Amino acid sequence: MATLDDGKAEEVVAIDLRGKSSIADHMVVASGRSTRQVTALAEQVASKLKDIGHGRISIEGKAQGDWVLLDAGDVIVHIFRPEVRDFYKLEKMWTGPTALAASQA
């Protein structure tokens, strides 16, 4: 999440999925102010995930820059433009007592 903070991502939320889903152990949801920032954040996060040993990372939506999904196996990162994030409200599906705002993490 430090990579997202360094890139000035907004409203970063980490969600612990262990015991809730088999798709991943952790999900991170963040916003970028523009398609350019969303794309840049996705590239920075992908690079960092590779650096820390996540090897092969699947990236979807980078060409459009509205919603980028990075799937590193046990970690999934969603980076949205604010309007798109507000429309889908993805984290509301998973949040509860285990969701942590970035300022608390």
C-alpha positions in Angstrom: 0.0 0.0 0.0 3.0 2.3 0.4 3.3 2.2 -3.4 -0.2 3.5 -3.7 0.4 6.2 -1.1 3.6 7.3 -2.8 1.6 7.6 -6.1 -1.0 9.8 -4.4 -3.8 7.2 -4.7 -6.9 8.2 -2.8 -9.3 6.3 -0.6 -7.1 3.2 -0.3 -8.8 0.3 1.4 -7.3 -3.1 2.2 -9.8 -6.0 2.6 -8.8 -9.3 4.2 -10.6 -12.0 2.2 -9.3 -15.0 4.1 -12.2 -17.1 5.1 -14.6 -15.1 2.9 -13.5 -16.1 -0.6 -11.2 -18.5 -2.4 -10.3 -15.9 -5.1 -7.5 -14.3 -3.0 -6.4 -13.6 0.5 -6.3 -9.9 0.2 -7.9 -7.2 -1.9 -6.9 -3.6 -2.2 -9.2 -0.9 -3.7 -7.9 2.6 -4.5 -8.7 5.6 -6.6 -6.7 7.7 -9.0 -7.9 11.2 -10.1 -7.5 10.6 -13.8 -7.0 7.8 -16.3 -3.3 8.8 -16.5 -2.9 8.4 -12.7 -4.8 5.2 -12.6 -2.6 3.7 -15.3 0.6 5.0 -13.6 -0.5 3.6 -10.3 -1.2 0.2 -11.9 2.3 0.1 -13.5 3.9 1.1 -10.2 2.0 -1.5 -8.2 2.7 -4.3 -10.8 6.4 -3.4 -10.6 6.4 -3.6 -6.8 4.5 -6.8 -6.7 7.0 -8.4 -9.1 9.9 -7.0 -7.0 8.6 -8.7 -3.9 8.1 -12.0 -5.6 4.6 -12.2 -7.0 6.1 -13.2 -10.4 3.3 -13.3 -13.0 0.7 -10.7 -12.6 -2.4 -10.4 -14.7 -3.5 -6.9 -15.6 -6.8 -5.9 -17.1 -8.2 -2.5 -18.1 -4.9 -0.7 -18.3 -5.5 0.5 -21.9 -8.7 2.3 -20.8 -7.5 3.5 -17.4 -11.0 3.7 -15.9 -10.7 0.6 -13.8 -7.5 -1.5 -13.7 -7.4 -4.9 -12.1 -4.1 -6.4 -11.0 -4.3 -10.1 -10.1 -1.2 -11.4 -8.3 -2.8 -14.7 -7.1 -3.3 -14.2 -3.3 -3.5 -10.4 -3.8 -5.9 -8.5 -6.0 -5.7 -4.8 -6.6 -8.4 -2.6 -8.1 -7.6 1.0 -9.1 -10.5 3.1 -10.3 -11.3 6.6 -11.4 -13.5 8.0 -8.7 -16.7 8.0 -10.8 -16.2 4.4 -11.8 -15.5 3.3 -8.3 -18.6 5.1 -7.0 -20.7 3.4 -9.7 -19.6 -0.1 -8.9 -19.1 0.2 -5.2 -17.0 -2.9 -5.3 -15.6 -2.7 -1.8 -19.0 -2.5 -0.2 -19.5 -6.1 -1.2 -16.5 -7.2 0.9 -16.2 -4.7 3.7 -17.0 -5.3 7.3 -15.0 -5.6 10.4 -11.9 -6.8 8.4 -11.6 -3.8 6.1 -9.0 -1.3 7.0 -8.7 2.2 5.7 -5.1 3.0 4.6 -4.7 5.5 7.4 -5.2 2.7 9.9 -3.0 0.2 8.2 
